[in-house]
């Protein structure tokens, strides 16, 4: 394993403990600017997130310049992992927004990994910008927050953007993501993935209850006692909405008390806002091989998964699964299977003994979780049909290759100029490998579809 791959795996391991583009460089248009009417509407419609597609325009690599005083920056550097916002301004497309809050992003895992012995060891840090931190009314095209992801463990610089698009292709409620340049007082910080925040703007924009429900981060039905180190109780998993976790408790207790796999599956389907959404989610998740998401079960010390949200609709009381942090995707096979022989999610006949993975952290095979097991067995036909529709009707290998082509052309000059990126030659080499990884994932899932067509047997049926 070379040093950069090792560093990438270590960065992914740090995440464990916590929590396309359609234009060539030559043809890329200038950043889209809203009309005067659109600007007026943006000021009025605070419930919508980037309603005119200005921020998440996939044909634009926009520059965001953070302007911060020496005093505020010194405070940030004095305690970089505290996740406390500092006062700054941000300049975008010739306009200045202030005051805004800025801080490093990464929560418990990657951010702390990037500081060892009080020294920054990562060339690039992720950032979070909060427009309404000091002025509750301040928005940027209806948005309160922007997330700038460093892409440190992704030498292609495009996995996250590609993966969120595939989830949206599948009809899943998922954030938008584009690329952006970030500057600090006019000095370049490099190329970043700009990912839409899953906040009250997001849920108000996506759900029919206008975001009045409860948004949970990284808490799994049937496993709600396995809290992360930063959670003292179930209410700590509530990211947005009323501090009322009774609905998730009921969902979890109903699932945990079901005595058979068949009954557990029925409970799961009963509590979903739309059960088709869950299998569409699985189709996108497994095609992209999102190995550090819902199928990753790390025991630190209690076993749990991460990198997702559940939203409980206020009108129906039912749940929708939302993906998050998709940087560890499109690797074939995924490093957790390649280097640690972790079974795939549907390999339900494998042992449930704990296996040491990254940094010797113990982990469980995905199917050992009863909810994953029920989806991989009784939900197998629905997963296969969702995969068939996604891969053969909605998108294709050729389309994915074209997206990589266009991203490559769009990003070429920015990667070459990025002083903190993977390096131009290494980027080109890994992009070349990405085409093969996409093809390997297609063949891998196609084989499962063909096996179902030939035998009609779900996992565990022999």
C-alpha positions in Angstrom: 0.0 0.0 0.0 1.6 3.3 -1.0 1.9 6.2 1.4 -1.0 8.2 -0.2 -3.3 5.3 -0.1 -2.3 4.6 3.4 -2.9 8.2 4.4 -6.3 8.1 2.7 -7.2 5.0 4.6 -6.0 6.6 7.8 -8.2 9.6 7.1 -11.2 7.3 6.5 -10.4 5.5 9.7 -10.5 8.8 11.6 -14.0 9.3 10.3 -14.9 5.9 11.8 -14.8 7.1 15.3 -17.2 9.9 14.8 -19.2 10.7 12.7 -21.8 16.3 -12.9 -20.5 18.5 -14.3 -21.5 19.1 -17.9 -19.0 21.5 -19.5 -15.3 21.5 -20.6 -12.8 24.0 -19.5 -12.9 25.7 -22.9 -16.6 25.8 -23.0 -17.3 26.5 -19.3 -19.6 29.6 -19.1 -19.0 32.4 -16.7 -20.5 31.9 -13.2 -24.3 32.2 -13.5 -25.5 35.4 -12.0 -29.2 35.7 -11.0 -31.4 38.3 -12.7 -32.7 41.3 -10.7 -36.0 39.5 -10.4 -34.3 36.4 -9.1 -32.3 38.4 -6.5 -35.5 39.9 -5.3 -37.1 36.6 -4.9 -34.2 35.1 -3.1 -34.5 37.8 -0.5 -38.2 36.9 0.0 -38.3 33.1 -0.2 -36.2 32.2 2.8 -37.7 28.7 2.8 -35.9 27.6 -0.4 -32.3 26.5 -0.7 -30.7 28.0 -3.8 -34.0 28.0 -5.7 -32.4 29.1 -9.0 -29.4 26.8 -9.0 -26.8 29.5 -8.7 -24.7 28.1 -5.9 -25.0 24.5 -7.1 -24.5 25.2 -10.8 -22.7 22.2 -11.9 -21.0 24.0 -14.8 -19.2 26.5 -12.5 -16.2 26.4 -10.2 -16.9 29.5 -8.1 -14.4 31.2 -5.8 -15.1 32.0 -2.2 -12.7 34.3 -0.4 -12.9 34.2 3.4 -11.7 37.5 4.9 -10.8 37.3 8.5 -8.8 39.6 10.8 -5.5 38.5 12.3 -7.1 38.4 15.8 -9.9 36.2 14.8 -7.7 33.8 12.8 -5.3 33.6 15.8 -8.3 32.6 17.9 -9.2 29.9 15.4 -5.7 28.5 15.2 -5.3 28.5 19.0 -8.0 25.8 19.3 -8.6 24.5 15.8 -10.6 21.4 16.8 -13.0 23.3 19.1 -15.5 23.8 16.3 -16.3 27.4 17.5 -17.3 29.9 14.9 -15.1 33.0 14.4 -16.3 36.2 12.8 -15.3 36.9 9.2 -16.6 38.0 5.9 -16.9 36.1 2.6 -16.5 37.6 -0.9 -18.4 35.8 -3.7 -18.8 37.0 -7.3 -17.8 40.5 -6.3 -20.2 40.8 -3.4 -19.2 40.8 0.3 -21.3 39.1 2.9 -20.7 39.9 6.6 -20.6 39.2 9.4 -20.5 35.4 8.9 -19.2 32.6 11.1 -16.4 30.4 9.9 -14.7 27.4 11.5 -12.9 24.2 10.5 -15.2 21.3 9.8 -14.9 17.6 10.6 -16.4 17.1 14.0 -14.8 14.4 16.1 -12.9 12.4 13.5 -11.0 13.8 10.6 -10.5 17.3 12.1 -8.8 15.9 15.1 -6.8 13.5 13.0 -5.4 16.6 11.1 -3.9 17.9 14.3 -1.2 15.8 16.0 0.7 17.1 18.9 -0.7 20.5 18.4 0.6 20.6 14.8 -1.5 20.6 11.6 -0.5 17.5 9.6 -3.1 17.7 6.8 -2.2 19.9 3.8 -5.9 20.9 3.5 -8.6 21.3 6.1 -12.4 21.3 5.6 -14.3 24.5 6.4 -17.8 25.4 7.4 -19.3 28.8 6.7 -22.5 30.0 8.5 -24.1 33.0 7.1 -26.7 33.5 9.9 -24.4 33.0 12.9 -24.3 36.7 13.8 -27.1 38.0 11.7 -30.1 35.6 11.8 -31.5 37.0 8.6 -28.4 36.7 6.5 -28.6 34.2 3.6 -26.8 33.3 0.5 -29.4 32.4 -2.1 -31.6 31.0 0.6 -28.7 29.1 2.3 -27.6 29.4 5.9 -24.5 27.2 5.6 -21.9 26.1 3.2 -19.6 23.0 3.6 -16.3 22.9 1.9 -14.9 19.4 2.0 -11.1 19.0 1.6 -11.3 15.7 -0.4 -8.0 14.7 1.3 -8.7 11.0 0.9 -9.9 11.2 -2.7 -7.1 11.4 -5.2 -9.7 11.8 -8.1 -11.2 14.9 -6.4 -14.6 13.9 -7.7 -16.0 10.8 -5.9 -18.3 12.8 -3.6 -19.8 15.0 -6.4 -20.3 11.9 -8.6 -21.9 9.9 -5.8 -24.4 12.5 -4.6 -25.5 12.8 -8.3 -26.1 9.1 -8.5 -28.3 9.2 -5.3 -30.3 12.0 -6.8 -30.5 10.0 -10.1 -32.1 7.2 -8.0 -34.7 9.6 -6.7 -33.2 9.8 -3.2 -33.5 12.9 -1.1 -29.8 13.9 -1.1 -27.6 17.0 -1.0 -26.3 18.8 -4.0 -22.5 19.0 -4.5 -20.2 20.9 -6.8 -16.6 22.0 -6.9 -15.4 25.4 -5.5 -12.2 27.3 -5.0 -11.5 28.6 -1.5 -9.3 31.5 -0.5 -8.3 32.9 2.8 -7.6 36.7 2.7 -6.9 36.3 -1.0 -4.5 33.4 -0.6 -5.5 30.1 -2.3 -6.5 27.2 -0.1 -7.2 25.0 -3.1 -10.0 23.0 -4.7 -12.9 21.8 -2.5 -16.2 19.9 -2.8 -19.0 22.3 -1.9 -21.7 20.2 -0.4 -25.2 21.3 0.6 -25.8 21.3 4.3 -28.6 19.0 5.7 -30.2 21.7 7.9 -33.6 23.3 8.3 -33.3 24.9 4.9 -32.7 21.5 3.3 -35.6 19.6 5.0 -38.0 22.5 4.5 -37.1 22.5 0.8 -37.4 18.7 0.3 -40.3 17.5 2.5 -44.0 18.2 2.2 -44.2 19.1 5.9 -41.9 22.1 5.2 -39.3 20.8 7.6 -41.4 20.7 10.8 -40.3 17.1 11.6 -37.3 15.7 13.4 -33.9 15.2 11.7 -31.7 12.6 13.3 -28.0 12.1 12.6 -26.3 8.7 12.9 -28.8 6.8 15.0 -30.0 3.5 13.8 -33.4 1.9 14.5 -33.0 -1.2 16.7 -29.6 0.1 17.8 -30.4 3.4 19.5 -28.5 2.4 22.7 -25.2 2.4 20.8 -24.4 6.1 21.0 -21.3 7.7 19.6 -18.8 9.3 22.0 -20.3 12.7 21.5 -23.8 11.6 22.3 -25.0 11.2 25.9 -28.6 10.3 25.0 -30.9 9.8 22.0 -31.9 13.5 22.0 -28.2 14.3 21.2 -28.8 12.6 17.8 -31.4 15.2 16.9 -29.8 17.5 14.4 -32.9 19.7 13.6 -36.5 19.9 14.7 -38.3 19.4 18.0 -36.3 17.8 20.8 -38.7 14.9 20.9 -37.1 11.5 20.2 -40.2 9.5 21.1 -40.9 8.6 17.5 -37.4 7.1 17.0 -37.8 5.2 20.3 -41.1 3.8 19.1 -39.6 2.8 15.7 -36.6 1.2 17.3 -38.5 -0.6 20.1 -41.0 -2.0 17.6 -38.2 -3.2 15.4 -36.1 -4.7 18.2 -39.1 -6.5 19.8 -40.1 -8.2 16.5 -39.3 -11.9 17.0 -38.7 -13.0 13.4 -36.9 -11.7 10.3 -40.3 -11.5 8.5 -41.8 -9.4 11.3 -38.8 -7.1 11.5 -39.0 -6.5 7.7 -42.7 -5.7 8.1 -42.0 -3.2 10.9 -39.3 -1.5 8.8 -41.6 -1.0 5.8 -44.4 0.2 8.1 -42.3 3.0 9.5 -40.9 4.3 6.2 -42.4 7.3 4.4 -41.9 5.5 1.1 -40.3 2.1 1.2 -39.3 2.5 -2.5 -37.0 5.3 -1.4 -35.1 2.9 0.9 -34.4 0.5 -1.9 -33.5 3.3 -4.3 -31.1 4.4 -1.6 -29.6 0.9 -1.4 -29.3 0.7 -5.2 -27.2 4.0 -5.3 -25.3 3.1 -2.1 -24.3 -0.3 -3.3 -23.5 0.7 -6.9 -21.2 3.4 -5.6 -19.9 1.0 -3.0 -20.3 3.5 -0.1 -18.3 1.4 2.2 -18.1 3.9 5.1 -21.9 4.5 5.3 -24.8 2.5 6.6 -23.1 -0.9 5.9 -20.0 0.0 8.0 -20.4 -1.3 11.6 -17.5 -0.1 13.8 -17.3 -1.0 17.5 -15.9 1.9 19.5 -16.8 0.3 21.9 -20.5 -0.2 21.0 -21.1 -1.2 17.4 -22.8 1.4 15.2 -22.8 2.8 11.7 -22.6 6.5 10.5 -22.7 9.0 7.6 -26.5 9.2 7.2 -29.5 11.0 8.5 -33.1 10.0 9.2 -35.9 12.5 8.7 -39.3 11.9 10.5 -42.0 13.7 8.6 -44.2 15.8 10.9 -47.4 14.9 9.0 -47.1 11.2 8.7 -44.6 10.4 11.5 -42.7 8.2 9.0 -39.0 8.1 8.1 -36.8 8.8 5.1 -33.0 7.9 4.9 -30.6 10.6 3.7 -27.0 10.0 2.7 -24.0 12.0 4.0 -20.2 12.1 3.5 -19.8 10.1 0.3 -16.1 10.6 -0.3 -15.3 6.9 0.3 -17.0 5.6 -2.8 -16.3 4.0 -6.2 -13.4 1.9 -5.0 -13.4 -1.6 -6.3 -13.2 -3.6 -4.2 -13.6 -1.3 -1.2 -10.5 -1.1 1.1 -12.4 -2.6 4.0 -13.0 -5.8 1.9 -9.7 -5.7 0.1 -7.4 -5.3 3.1 -9.5 -6.7 6.0 -11.7 -9.3 4.3 -14.9 -7.7 5.6 -17.9 -9.5 4.1 -20.2 -7.5 1.7 -23.6 -6.4 3.1 -25.5 -9.3 1.4 -23.0 -12.0 2.4 -25.4 -13.2 5.2 -23.8 -16.6 5.8 -20.6 -15.2 7.2 -19.6 -15.2 10.8 -20.6 -12.3 13.1 -17.3 -12.4 15.0 -15.7 -9.0 15.3 -12.9 -8.3 12.8 -10.1 -5.8 13.3 -10.1 -3.2 10.5 -8.4 0.3 10.3 -6.2 1.1 13.2 -7.2 -2.2 14.7 -10.7 -1.0 15.4 -13.1 -4.0 15.7 -16.0 -4.1 13.3 -19.0 -6.3 12.5 -20.1 -7.8 9.1 -23.0 -5.6 7.9 -25.6 -8.4 7.9 -25.1 -8.9 11.7 -27.3 -5.8 12.2 -30.9 -7.1 12.0 -32.2 -4.2 9.9 -29.5 -4.7 7.3 -30.1 -8.4 7.4 -33.8 -8.0 6.7 -33.1 -5.7 3.8 -30.6 -8.1 2.3 -32.9 -11.1 2.6 -36.6 -10.3 2.5 -35.9 -7.0 0.6 -33.6 -8.5 -1.9 -36.0 -8.6 -4.8 -36.9 -4.9 -4.3 -33.2 -4.0 -4.1 -32.5 -5.9 -7.3 -35.3 -4.2 -9.2 -34.3 -0.8 -7.9 -30.7 -1.5 -9.1 -32.0 -2.7 -12.4 -33.9 0.5 -13.0 -31.1 2.7 -11.8 -28.4 1.0 -13.9 -30.2 0.1 -17.0 -32.9 2.8 -17.4 -31.8 5.9 -15.4 -28.0 6.0 -15.8 -25.4 3.9 -17.6 -21.7 3.2 -17.6 -21.4 5.4 -20.6 -23.1 8.3 -18.8 -20.8 7.9 -15.8 -17.8 7.9 -18.0 -19.0 11.1 -19.6 -19.5 12.7 -16.2 -15.9 11.8 -15.4 -14.8 13.2 -18.7 -16.5 16.5 -18.2 -15.4 16.8 -14.6 -11.8 16.0 -15.7 -11.9 18.8 -18.3 -13.6 21.2 -15.9 -11.1 20.6 -13.0 -7.9 20.2 -14.9 -6.6 23.7 -14.5 -7.7 23.9 -10.9 -6.1 20.6 -9.8 -2.8 21.6 -11.6 -2.8 24.9 -9.7 -3.8 23.5 -6.3 -0.8 23.7 -4.0 -2.5 21.4 -1.5 -4.1 18.8 -3.7 -3.0 15.3 -4.7 -0.6 16.5 -7.4 -1.4 16.8 -11.1 0.2 13.5 -12.3 -1.2 11.5 -9.4 -4.7 13.0 -10.0 -4.6 12.0 -13.7 -3.5 8.5 -12.8 -6.3 8.0 -10.3 -8.9 9.5 -12.6 -7.8 6.9 -15.2 -8.3 4.2 -12.5 -11.8 5.6 -11.7 -13.1 4.6 -15.1 -12.1 1.0 -14.3 -13.6 1.2 -10.8 -16.9 2.4 -12.3 -16.9 -0.5 -14.7 -16.0 -3.0 -12.0 -18.9 -1.8 -9.8 -21.3 -2.1 -12.7 -20.2 -5.6 -13.4 -20.3 -6.5 -9.8 -24.0 -5.4 -9.4 -24.9 -6.7 -12.8 -23.8 -10.1 -11.7 -26.2 -10.0 -8.7 -29.0 -9.0 -11.0 -28.3 -11.8 -13.4 -28.0 -14.3 -10.5 -31.4 -13.2 -9.3 -32.9 -13.6 -12.8 -31.4 -17.1 -13.1 -32.2 -18.5 -9.7 -34.7 -16.2 -8.0 -32.8 -16.9 -4.8 -32.1 -14.2 -2.2 -29.1 -14.2 0.0 -29.2 -16.9 2.6 -31.4 -19.2 0.4 -28.5 -21.3 -0.8 
